[in-house]
């Protein structure tokens, strides 16, 4: 009975922490969704605020550029002041940005404020995800760790809904209030025990883990690695380690010799290509310019209502994706996702072509196309590339590779958003969506030929996929059972304190 009560309390506290910290991703969703209803509202209420289409494009697309720099600053902050305070720093920055937006009378102020909001998003992107992961037990980490991404899609949807009833200034004031709520929600929770342990603050780490009811967390200051306790999981493992011949000294994790190895370059190439496909599908052009897209498509449905429907579908699809990724596998879902997005973008291009030649008999085709596109994106390319980064990247270099991949993703996002309007002028809107369709098809071909299936594999066995084949590679180590892994708590392959010192898997979606 006592054990059951403790387990219930652990799930409750860890879920509350995750929901509170996920408010940062909710705020990121508000930043992402703001331009869709706000830019048309600015044109209607203050026509001179955005004097040209190019300026409107810059104001809409600049947040990912700011997030690129925010994500670079986040890593030293996470190491020095911890995950919690890195998330908290983003809150006042968002509040300042939204006040500047609400009171702006010049497009330059809007530009600077939007970039500041993106910078704050870049700070909280890695910090919030790591904070949640380190403060949850392995048994529930899968679901709890997915709450931030879900909160982001909810934030986008809420912005779409509010955009139907409020103008751009009112939206900014509401978002300012949400940034203040984020600070109050996160401030009452303890620091990450994993981070406290790496900083040798053992008493605080013990208190934090005890408050969260974390299982399997150890606090031996005399561990071989500063702040880390490495405990063999079984007697057989201890004997295997004792019988193991002394290995040669490996190169330093971030040396040129280590980074140019096959098992580093191939996973990095796969990760960067998947992130490129994710952005080149046109997802953020759709999110940032949804209302504008529907208006220019001449759809028979109210553009704001159509935007709300698309946002709702995205949220529901994200929820459903939580329950299939470990059952269907990564590769099949990526292939299915790419095929659906390819067909949906082709249908969207056809809708714009029909509208350009005066055929208005397919008024609902743009709405249906984007609904199907959001479903396809959410079940695969929306989340699996980030999941694969954590599985494919070697542990010792994961922090560097994840940082590089995250910054690359944000740079690609900025490029896609900024080039949407120039592409419209160059190859027409129809041609732009058909181009996205072709890129999705190329992505499917890449997944089929180059991406390995990682479902059910341990992290060590995944990393061995990219090593050069030798006779020794064919002898695999016996794998631990799920029950044995769960008993290890935070000292298990999914998340370890040693990983914290050298690496972290970061979700860097904006």
Secondary structure, 3 states (H helix, E strand, C coil): CHHHHHHHHHHHHHHHHHHHHHHHHHHHHHHHHHHHHHHHHHHHHCCCCCCCHHHHHHHHHHHHHHHHHHHHHHHHHHHHCCHHHHHHHHHHHHHHHHHHHHCCCCHHHHHHHHHHHHHHHHHHHHHHHHHHHHCCCHHHHHHHCCHHHHHHHHHHHHHHHHHHHCCHHHHHHHHHHHHHHHHHHHHCCCCCHHHHHHCCCHHHHHHHHHHHCCCCCCCCCCCCECCECCCCCCHHHHHHHHHCCCCCCCCCCCCHHHHCCHHHHHHHHHHHHHHHHHHHCCHHHHHHCHHHHHHHHCCCCCHHHHHHHHHHHHHHHHHHHCCCHHHHCHHHHHHHHHHHHHHHHHHHHHHHHHHHCCCCCCCCHHHHHHHHHHHHHHHCCCCHHHHHHHHHCCCCCHHHHHHHHHHHHHHHHHHHHHHHHHHHHHHHHHHHHHHHHHHHHHHHHHHHHHCCCCCCCCHHHHHHCCCCCCHHHHCCCCCCCHHHHHHCCCCECCECHHHHHHCCCCCCCC
